[in-house]
Amino acid sequence: MHPGSPWLALVTLPAERLPDLEQVCEILSRDFSEQAPPELTSESERSVTFRWGSINGNYTLVDRPIPWERLEGPCATAWYWPEAEEDLRPHTHHLFLTLLDDDKKPIHTATRMTRLTAALATAADGTGIVWGPSGQVHRTEDFAKLASVITPEDLPLHLWVDFRVAQHEDSEALSLFTTGLEALGHREFEAPYYDGDSQRLAGTAYNLAHYVLEKGAVLKDGEAVGLPDGGQVNVNVGPSMIDPDQEVVQLTFDS
């Protein structure tokens, strides 16, 4: 997803249901402290269009499940939701939500998208959520809980960004890549080679990502960032190991 593109989210449904905007707005106010709700601009039997400040949005009821090939991979890697496949396979319909923010402020848009998606899924008794920019799947209740406590100092990056750790085929070394930072206005992160603990690798990438998003910082080519344990991570900007046409932030670690 490139900056300026519409934001997308999907909500899996066990039955045909299109909540009206009034019900969604009640949940936004009750659970997420949104006091200036979206305003209806048009609606039909299967679609609701609205304006929310600088944001234009729409959600549409789709009378079929999301193709399983789109969900199979995210379910398999959803370590935080072991029952993902069991919970999502039976769905029969889904809601397709899009937002486009005229102001192009990614953190503001992501925050409102998160709260709106949670409210919509709650109103529709959705069984799960697919976050478009990262492709990750989330349980509705877990997603809504994190959506309710968003602050500029505590962003829900596990909802917005996939921090994927993998093991090299020929060694115990690890690699990491992110999906979702580009939608938030920053280059994706990659760590091609890391000899150490997977949780430390993912945690360091998470903290660096939160830092650049919270502060609006840009990690520069050749920069070295000190870590709390006395180590440091070196930053280079270069081609992705997955897509050479994409420029990413490459992370290498010193003990």
Secondary structure in CASP SS format (residue, H / E / C, confidence):
PFRMAT SS
TARGET T0000
AUTHOR 0000-0000-0000
METHOD secondary structure of the structure
MODEL  1
M C 1.00
H C 1.00
P C 1.00
G C 1.00
S C 1.00
P C 1.00
W E 1.00
L E 1.00
A E 1.00
L E 1.00
V E 1.00
T E 1.00
L E 1.00
P C 1.00
A C 1.00
E C 1.00
R C 1.00
L C 1.00
P C 1.00
D C 1.00
L H 1.00
E H 1.00
Q H 1.00
V H 1.00
C H 1.00
E H 1.00
I H 1.00
L H 1.00
S H 1.00
R H 1.00
D H 1.00
F H 1.00
S C 1.00
E C 1.00
Q C 1.00
A C 1.00
P C 1.00
P C 1.00
E E 1.00
L E 1.00
T E 1.00
S E 1.00
E E 1.00
S C 1.00
E C 1.00
R C 1.00
S E 1.00
V E 1.00
T E 1.00
F E 1.00
R E 1.00
W E 1.00
G C 1.00
S C 1.00
I E 1.00
N E 1.00
G E 1.00
N E 1.00
Y E 1.00
T E 1.00
L E 1.00
V E 1.00
D C 1.00
R C 1.00
P C 1.00
I C 1.00
P C 1.00
W H 1.00
E H 1.00
R H 1.00
L H 1.00
E H 1.00
G H 1.00
P H 1.00
C H 1.00
A H 1.00
T C 1.00
A C 1.00
W C 1.00
Y C 1.00
W C 1.00
P C 1.00
E C 1.00
A H 1.00
E H 1.00
E H 1.00
D H 1.00
L H 1.00
R C 1.00
P C 1.00
H C 1.00
T C 1.00
H E 1.00
H E 1.00
L E 1.00
F E 1.00
L E 1.00
T E 1.00
L E 1.00
L E 1.00
D E 1.00
D C 1.00
D C 1.00
K C 1.00
K C 1.00
P H 1.00
I H 1.00
H H 1.00
T H 1.00
A H 1.00
T H 1.00
R H 1.00
M H 1.00
T H 1.00
R H 1.00
L H 1.00
T H 1.00
A H 1.00
A H 1.00
L H 1.00
A H 1.00
T H 1.00
A H 1.00
A C 1.00
D C 1.00
G C 1.00
T C 1.00
G E 1.00
I E 1.00
V E 1.00
W E 1.00
G C 1.00
P C 1.00
S C 1.00
G C 1.00
Q C 1.00
V E 1.00
H E 1.00
R C 1.00
T H 1.00
E H 1.00
D H 1.00
F H 1.00
A H 1.00
K H 1.00
L H 1.00
A H 1.00
S C 1.00
V C 1.00
I C 1.00
T E 1.00
P C 1.00
E C 1.00
D E 1.00
L C 1.00
P C 1.00
L H 1.00
H H 1.00
L H 1.00
W H 1.00
V C 1.00
D E 1.00
F E 1.00
R E 1.00
V E 1.00
A E 1.00
Q E 1.00
H C 1.00
E C 1.00
D C 1.00
S C 1.00
E C 1.00
A C 1.00
L E 1.00
S E 1.00
L E 1.00
F E 1.00
T E 1.00
T E 1.00
G C 1.00
L C 1.00
E H 1.00
A H 1.00
L H 1.00
G C 1.00
H C 1.00
R C 1.00
E C 1.00
F E 1.00
E E 1.00
A E 1.00
P E 1.00
Y E 1.00
Y E 1.00
D C 1.00
G C 1.00
D C 1.00
S H 1.00
Q H 1.00
R H 1.00
L H 1.00
A H 1.00
G H 1.00
T H 1.00
A H 1.00
Y H 1.00
N H 1.00
L H 1.00
A H 1.00
H H 1.00
Y H 1.00
V H 1.00
L H 1.00
E H 1.00
K H 1.00
G C 1.00
A C 1.00
V C 1.00
L C 1.00
K C 1.00
D C 1.00
G C 1.00
E C 1.00
A E 1.00
V E 1.00
G E 1.00
L C 1.00
P C 1.00
D C 1.00
G C 1.00
G C 1.00
Q E 1.00
V E 1.00
N E 1.00
V E 1.00
N E 1.00
V E 1.00
G E 1.00
P E 1.00
S C 1.00
M C 1.00
I C 1.00
D C 1.00
P C 1.00
D C 1.00
Q C 1.00
E E 1.00
V E 1.00
V E 1.00
Q E 1.00
L E 1.00
T E 1.00
F E 1.00
D E 1.00
S C 1.00
END
